[in-house]
Amino acid sequence: MKKLFGTDGIRGQANVYPVNAELALKLGKALGAQLNARGYGSARAVIGKDTRLSGYMLETAITSGLVSAGVDVFLVGPVPTPAVAHLTKSLAADVGIMLTASHNPFDDNGIKLFNPDGYKLEDAEEDALTELILDGEIRTDHIRSDQLGRAYRLDDARGRYIEFAKSTINNEKLSDFKVVLDCANGAAYDLGPWIFRELGASVIKTGISPDGININTNCGAMHPEVVAQLVKDTKADIGIALDGDADRVIFSDENGSVVNGDQILAACAINFKKQNKLTNNTVVVTSMSNLGLHDAMKENDINVEVTDVGDRYVIDSMRKNGYALGGENSGHLIFHDYATTGDGIISALQVLRMMKKEGKTLSQLVNCMKEYPQKLVSLKVKVKKPVEEVPILHDAIHNCEVELKGRGRVIVRYSGTEPKIRLLVEANDLQLVDTWIEKLSNAVKEGLG
């Protein structure tokens, strides 16, 4: 069966199939047909978006499809992805829909779906939707005029999420902190600064002037050097860089050094263990996490569970096993006691509370982990051929594995959301990392360029 959904929903260039108005309309109808078939009666959907210009197009189209199928729609405007997950559950809605391409450039957009409990849909649910959409026309003409859904603009949606986010640290005062917050000209541009300011922090804000096309442009989690420099310039205590839909976060410590997701997870795992909050004494990470994190966890007698790449797989493991903490090096951090998905703002609040309780700076907290030198390169490819069918790349990977055995590792994988291949080389020797990144990159260009 042809795939519509990648590792994080439907994503691609805006106004080009499958991220166009026609597909969004059919998706709205398909969701409505599914909900009606389950006998929900007057079903309800929540729709949020980031700040991309194309969001208006997708929002209107998917709303039309849902309403034509008899589904009521709550439009919440630009809010973070985790806010949509929270509001879906809070409003007892049957589905949550977030229109975003996350960290991608503005020219892309996408559609993420959440179930009534605020979790991303399972693969089987996405496959069933895909089959409905691709099977042909989805008829809604049996829905009479008095049975059509209604669309409501939920004006207090941002306020609801602000209060929820603050409650995850019991509205604890953060008045001792000077914070630099970069909202990436994205979904958190408005409510993000309010959350930290309402808790008493002194907030220096940037990336808060979206114009529809500047999301993620030289700002946010994709460019953490911006927030790091601002921390140095303003002598702030911490830098917080969100991505376009605010479901991931990269930090800067008080010295202006970038702090990634693995370092935060290591510090939080140790802190949670001290507080008896680390369920089953386990933290969940993906195969991309730095070997230094594994070393730090071993030193502190903490178990590490490894999943495939993608925050949805981390969350699946956490749900099945009741784990409290997990995430990705890229900044998707899941504090499962409070959130059903990665949440950059809640993650930042947890880090600030940890700093306050421990009486330590961020650099002191993440000093628990020593990173192995690592390089991650993303290269555009024309086709995503299985690696074993590309001899020059297959051989290069094998040779790299042989040389790094016991000293590091290599991971080669295609992006689930972009036409790119990602090369990760990690070793205890930076020269080895540089050498093999170059060799593998050349192999990709020759074999897939």
C-alpha positions in Angstrom: 0.0 0.0 0.0 1.2 3.5 -0.9 2.3 5.5 2.2 1.0 8.9 3.1 2.4 9.1 6.7 6.1 9.2 7.6 7.6 8.9 11.0 5.9 12.1 12.1 2.6 12.5 10.2 2.2 13.7 6.6 4.9 16.1 5.5 6.2 17.7 2.3 6.3 20.8 0.2 3.2 22.9 0.8 0.6 23.1 -2.0 2.2 20.0 -3.6 0.7 16.5 -3.1 0.3 15.2 -0.5 0.4 18.5 1.5 -2.2 20.3 -0.6 -5.8 21.4 -0.1 -7.3 18.4 -2.0 -5.6 15.9 0.3 -6.4 17.9 3.4 -10.1 18.0 2.4 -10.1 14.2 1.8 -8.3 13.6 5.1 -11.0 15.7 6.9 -13.7 13.6 5.3 -11.8 10.3 6.0 -11.5 11.2 9.7 -15.2 12.1 9.8 -16.1 8.8 8.2 -14.0 6.9 10.7 -15.5 8.7 13.7 -19.0 8.2 12.4 -18.4 4.5 11.8 -17.3 4.1 15.4 -20.6 5.6 16.5 -19.3 8.7 18.2 -22.4 10.7 17.3 -21.4 14.4 17.4 -17.7 13.9 17.0 -15.3 16.8 17.8 -11.8 17.7 16.4 -9.2 20.2 17.6 -7.1 21.9 14.9 -3.9 23.9 15.7 -1.2 25.2 13.5 2.2 26.8 13.5 2.9 30.2 11.7 3.5 29.0 8.1 1.6 30.9 5.5 0.3 27.6 4.1 -1.4 26.8 7.4 -4.4 28.9 6.3 -4.9 26.7 3.2 -4.6 23.4 5.1 -6.7 24.6 8.1 -9.6 25.7 5.8 -9.5 22.5 3.7 -9.4 20.0 6.5 -12.1 21.9 8.5 -14.3 21.8 5.4 -13.9 18.0 5.2 -14.6 17.5 8.8 -17.6 19.7 8.9 -19.1 18.1 5.8 -18.8 14.8 7.6 -20.8 16.1 10.6 -17.8 16.8 12.9 -17.6 19.8 15.1 -14.2 21.6 14.9 -12.4 23.7 17.5 -9.9 26.0 15.8 -7.2 27.1 18.3 -4.8 29.0 15.9 -1.0 29.1 16.3 -0.1 27.0 19.3 2.7 24.4 20.0 2.1 20.8 18.9 2.0 19.6 22.5 -0.7 22.2 23.2 -2.9 20.5 20.6 -2.2 17.1 22.2 -3.2 18.5 25.6 -6.3 20.3 24.4 -7.5 17.2 22.6 -7.6 15.4 25.8 -8.8 18.4 27.9 -11.7 19.1 25.6 -12.7 15.4 25.3 -12.2 15.7 21.5 -12.1 12.6 19.3 -9.0 13.7 17.3 -6.4 16.4 17.4 -4.8 17.8 14.3 -1.6 19.9 14.2 -0.6 21.6 10.9 3.2 21.9 11.0 6.4 20.8 9.4 8.2 21.2 12.8 11.8 22.1 12.2 11.6 22.1 8.3 11.8 25.3 6.2 8.7 27.4 5.8 8.1 26.0 2.2 7.1 22.7 3.8 4.1 21.9 5.9 2.5 18.8 7.4 -0.3 17.2 9.4 0.1 15.5 12.7 -2.8 13.5 14.3 -3.5 12.7 17.9 -5.9 10.3 19.4 -8.4 11.3 22.2 -5.7 10.6 24.9 -3.3 13.0 23.2 -1.0 10.4 21.7 0.1 10.2 18.1 -1.8 7.7 16.0 -0.6 4.1 15.8 0.8 2.9 12.4 -2.4 0.7 11.9 -4.6 3.7 12.4 -2.6 5.8 9.9 -2.7 2.9 7.4 -6.5 2.7 7.7 -6.8 6.4 7.0 -4.5 6.1 4.0 -6.6 3.3 2.6 -9.7 5.4 2.9 -8.1 8.4 1.3 -6.5 6.6 -1.6 -9.4 4.2 -2.3 -11.4 6.8 -4.1 -14.1 9.4 -3.4 -15.3 9.7 0.2 -19.0 10.6 0.0 -20.5 12.9 2.6 -23.7 13.9 0.7 -25.7 11.6 3.0 -25.1 14.2 5.8 -28.1 16.5 5.6 -27.8 20.3 6.2 -29.0 20.0 9.8 -26.4 17.3 10.5 -23.3 19.3 9.3 -20.6 20.0 11.9 -19.8 23.5 13.2 -16.5 25.3 13.4 -15.7 27.3 16.5 -12.7 29.6 17.2 -11.5 28.8 20.7 -10.3 32.2 21.9 -8.9 31.0 25.2 -6.9 28.0 23.9 -3.5 29.7 24.5 -4.5 30.6 28.1 -5.5 27.1 28.8 -2.1 25.7 27.7 -0.2 28.5 29.6 -1.9 27.4 32.8 -1.4 23.8 32.2 2.3 24.2 31.4 2.9 26.3 34.6 1.1 23.6 36.7 3.7 21.0 35.7 6.1 22.7 38.1 3.3 23.7 40.5 3.6 27.3 39.5 7.0 27.5 41.2 8.6 30.9 41.2 11.5 31.3 38.7 12.3 34.9 39.7 16.0 34.1 40.2 16.6 33.3 36.6 17.4 35.4 33.5 16.2 33.4 30.5 16.9 33.9 26.8 14.0 32.4 24.9 14.1 31.8 21.1 10.7 30.8 19.7 11.9 30.3 16.1 9.2 32.6 14.8 7.0 29.6 15.3 4.0 28.3 17.2 5.2 29.4 20.6 6.0 33.0 19.6 3.2 34.5 21.7 2.5 32.1 24.6 6.1 31.0 25.2 7.4 34.3 26.7 4.2 34.6 28.8 4.8 31.3 30.6 8.2 32.1 31.8 7.4 35.7 32.6 4.3 34.8 34.6 6.5 32.5 36.7 8.7 35.5 37.5 11.7 34.9 35.2 13.4 37.8 33.5 12.9 36.9 29.8 14.9 38.1 26.8 12.9 37.0 23.8 13.8 36.5 20.2 12.2 34.7 17.3 8.8 36.2 18.1 8.0 38.0 14.9 6.5 35.5 12.5 5.6 36.7 9.0 4.5 33.4 7.5 7.8 32.6 5.9 10.5 33.2 8.5 9.8 30.2 10.7 13.1 28.4 11.7 15.1 30.8 9.6 18.4 31.4 11.3 16.8 31.0 14.7 15.4 28.4 17.1 16.5 24.9 17.8 18.0 24.5 14.3 20.4 27.4 15.0 21.1 27.2 18.8 24.3 29.3 18.3 22.0 32.3 18.2 20.5 31.8 21.6 24.0 30.8 22.9 25.5 34.1 21.8 22.6 36.0 23.4 23.2 34.2 26.7 26.8 35.4 26.6 25.9 38.9 25.6 23.2 39.4 28.2 24.9 37.3 31.0 21.8 35.2 31.2 21.5 31.9 33.2 20.1 29.8 30.4 19.2 29.8 26.8 16.1 28.0 25.5 15.8 27.4 21.7 12.5 26.0 20.5 11.7 24.6 17.1 8.9 25.7 14.8 6.1 23.8 16.6 7.8 23.9 20.0 7.9 20.1 20.5 11.7 20.1 20.8 14.2 22.3 22.6 18.0 22.8 22.6 19.6 24.7 25.5 22.6 26.9 26.1 24.3 27.0 29.5 25.4 30.1 31.3 28.7 30.1 29.4 27.1 30.2 26.0 27.8 26.5 25.3 25.1 24.5 23.4 23.6 21.7 25.5 21.8 18.9 23.5 19.0 16.5 24.4 21.3 13.7 25.5 23.0 15.9 28.1 19.7 17.1 29.4 18.4 13.5 29.6 21.5 12.4 31.5 21.1 15.2 34.1 17.4 14.7 34.5 17.7 10.9 34.9 20.2 11.3 37.7 18.0 14.0 39.3 14.8 11.9 38.9 16.6 8.9 40.5 17.5 11.0 43.6 13.8 12.0 43.9 12.5 8.4 43.3 10.7 9.6 40.2 12.6 7.5 37.7 10.1 4.7 37.1 11.7 1.3 36.9 15.1 3.1 37.1 15.1 3.5 33.3 15.5 6.2 30.8 14.4 5.7 27.2 16.5 6.9 24.2 17.0 6.2 20.5 19.8 4.5 18.7 21.1 8.0 17.8 21.9 8.9 21.4 25.6 9.5 22.3 27.6 6.7 23.8 28.6 9.1 26.5 25.0 9.1 27.8 25.2 5.3 28.1 28.5 5.6 30.0 26.9 8.2 32.4 23.9 6.0 33.1 26.1 3.0 33.8 28.1 5.0 36.3 24.9 6.0 38.1 23.4 2.5 37.9 20.5 3.6 35.6 19.1 1.4 32.9 18.8 2.6 29.3 16.2 1.3 26.9 17.0 2.0 23.2 14.3 2.4 20.5 14.3 3.2 16.8 14.7 6.8 15.8 11.6 8.9 16.3 9.9 10.3 19.4 6.8 8.2 18.7 8.9 5.1 19.3 10.3 6.5 22.5 6.8 7.3 23.7 5.5 3.9 22.7 8.1 2.3 24.9 7.3 4.7 27.8 3.5 4.0 27.5 4.0 0.2 27.4 6.4 0.1 30.4 5.3 3.0 32.5 8.6 4.9 32.1 8.7 8.6 33.2 11.6 10.0 31.2 12.8 9.6 27.6 13.8 11.5 24.5 16.1 12.1 21.6 19.4 13.9 21.2 17.7 16.3 18.8 15.7 17.8 21.7 12.5 15.8 21.8 12.2 15.3 25.5 9.3 13.5 27.1 8.4 14.0 30.7 5.6 11.4 30.7 4.1 12.4 34.0 3.0 15.6 32.4 3.0 15.3 28.6 2.0 12.7 25.9 4.5 14.0 23.4 7.7 16.0 23.2 7.2 19.5 24.7 9.9 22.1 24.6 8.3 24.4 27.1 7.5 21.8 29.7 11.1 20.4 29.3 12.6 23.9 29.8 10.4 24.3 33.0 11.6 21.0 34.3 15.2 22.0 33.7 14.8 25.3 35.5 13.2 23.6 38.4 16.0 21.1 38.6 18.6 24.0 38.5 16.7 25.7 41.3 16.3 22.7 43.5 19.9 21.5 43.0 21.3 25.1 43.4 23.5 24.4 40.3 24.1 26.0 37.0 23.2 24.1 33.8 26.9 23.5 33.0 27.4 21.9 36.4 24.4 19.7 36.0 25.3 18.4 32.5 28.9 17.8 33.6 27.7 14.3 34.6 28.1 13.2 31.0 31.2 13.3 28.8 30.2 13.3 25.1 32.0 11.1 22.5 33.1 13.2 19.5 30.2 12.9 17.0 29.2 14.3 13.7 25.8 14.0 12.0 25.5 15.0 8.3 22.3 15.1 6.3 22.7 14.8 2.5 20.0 15.2 -0.1 19.3 12.1 -2.2 17.3 11.6 -5.4 16.0 8.2 -4.4 15.9 6.2 -1.1 17.4 2.9 -2.3 18.1 0.2 0.3 21.7 0.7 1.4 22.6 -2.9 0.5 21.7 -2.1 -3.1 24.3 0.7 -3.2 27.6 -1.2 -3.2 29.9 1.7 -2.7 28.0 3.0 0.3 27.4 -0.5 1.7 31.2 -1.3 1.5 32.1 2.1 3.1 29.7 1.4 6.1 31.2 -2.1 6.5 34.8 -0.8 6.5 33.8 2.0 9.0 32.2 -0.6 11.3 35.4 -2.7 11.2 37.7 0.2 12.1 35.4 1.6 14.8 34.7 -1.7 16.6 35.0 -1.2 20.3 35.8 2.5 19.8 32.6 4.0 18.3 29.8 3.4 15.9 28.3 4.4 12.6 24.5 4.9 11.8 23.2 5.5 8.3 19.5 6.0 7.9 17.1 7.8 5.6 15.0 10.7 7.0 11.4 9.8 7.5 10.2 13.3 6.5 12.7 14.6 3.9 14.5 13.3 0.8 17.7 13.0 2.8 20.1 10.4 4.2 21.6 10.9 7.6 25.2 9.8 8.4 26.2 9.6 12.1 29.8 8.7 13.1 30.8 8.6 16.7 34.1 7.6 18.2 36.6 8.2 21.0 38.9 10.0 18.5 37.7 13.1 16.6 40.1 12.4 13.7 38.4 9.1 13.1 35.0 10.8 13.1 36.2 13.4 10.5 37.8 10.8 8.3 34.8 8.5 8.1 32.2 11.2 7.7 34.2 12.4 4.6 34.4 8.8 3.2 30.8 8.1 3.8 29.7 11.4 2.4 31.7 10.7 -0.8 30.1 7.3 -1.0 26.6 8.8 -0.8 27.4 11.4 -3.4 28.7 8.8 -5.8 26.1 6.1 -5.1 23.0 8.2 -4.6 23.8 11.7 -5.9 
